[in-house]
Amino acid sequence: MPGFRILSLIKMRTYIKKVFLTVLMLFQLLSNGLHAQFCQRVFTRGADTAEIYLSSQWYADENYITWNAIFHSNNNGQSLSVNRKINWMIEGGNIYGDSTPGVLYQIPFRCADSFAVSHDYGKTFEPKYFSGFSREAAGCMEGELYISGYGLFRGTDFGNIFTMQSNDNTYYLQDVGVNPGELFMIKGVIGLNPMTLGYSNDYGQTFINREILLPGMPSILNDISVHRGTLPGELYIVAWNWVDTIALFHSFDYGQTVTLQSFMLQTTDEVLYTPGRAPGAFYYARREICGTPPFLHSCLWIYFSRDYGVTFTTYFHDLDSVYTGINYSEIQPQLNVFPNPPDDHLNFKFYEEMSNCDINISLFDLTGKQVAYCILRKGKREICMDVRNLPVGLYYYRLFFTKSAQSNLKQQGLSIYNYYGKVQIFR
């Protein structure tokens, strides 16, 4: 009997260990999704006009190890290559693309006071040391890097030597500008609307402040981040209205005039974003957890815009443990929304059959409130939405599948698409 009790205790201990490791692995994979609004800096543009990098949790194996990968694309996210694979508990910092081909920064690297630079598209990294950094930005010139922590520092030789530019810690580093010496930072508390944007044209030594009001947004937001475009004075501003609603704003004049481009709605999964190097290019990446424990993996949607974030083309990647980067979903059926501006009705028409399931169509106002809704039934290509009772103004439509429909489509090997766009109503 004692031997049986010992054996039972050993089995129970092994079982408890497996349960604990499974819970820990789930926590690791879910943690980014719970704090998605603070994770946008793991998605970055490369040096080429169609190049992007993404650092993301990839899959969990039978030993309960969560693997991270640096994915690379040179065709706007249509295909991805795995350039680096590493244990997520060891490495998985923010990444920043340099204007030099193949150069990528990872900050932090393997401890709180280290970062690293890659010269081979993220395949290998050379460790560097810097004490006490909190925010970073790759410069507009080759080899330029800004780090803020206890002051603002600038380097021009790929992270070897830094010089202090300012010791004012009331500013939070966001991005560099297009012109040499330009730098954008948020002053004070991040998440206030209007926000105070600090602009420098002398490499961060002095700043000019400007209050920027984001139209249609509440006075307190979950998060705000500022990103440069491709022209002088061009900015993208990403605002989290709530944990599941992202608003994208755009400016051509250093934030003096701000326009709402689109909403990313029902984003309870991890969402990342970055502008591209081509004019009008903007990307979202949305990641959700697929599979069953312990064999969990990431499913990834990349949304690519050529028109400054108004409309997007979607590419889907099922990042299981045997992912090679060869197979991807890229053909998006053409949607026609007319008349726009509408009179009393708004038509949604596809020129080919979408899928064998229903599609939800929603219309939202500038506050993110749903004001109209309809369903395009399976087998149909066109539907008419009644908008006669809506007041004059700017609205946004979104077409999307339910979670169950997405799961069914993935099991059948079919593509999943999301459509966004503007509707302006006049009377």
PyMOL commands that set and color helices and strands:
alter all, ss='L'
color gray80, all
select helices_A, chain A and resi 2-34+36-38+40-42+403-411
alter helices_A, ss='H'
color red, helices_A
select strands_A, chain A and resi 43-45+52-60+66-73+81-87+94-97+104-107+114-118+126-129+133-138+145-149+152-155+162-166+171-176+183-187+195-200+208-212+223-228+235-242+245-251+259-265+270-275+282-292+295-305+313-319+335-338+345-350+359-364+370-376+382-386+393-400+419-425
alter strands_A, ss='S'
color yellow, strands_A
deselect
rebuild
show_as cartoon
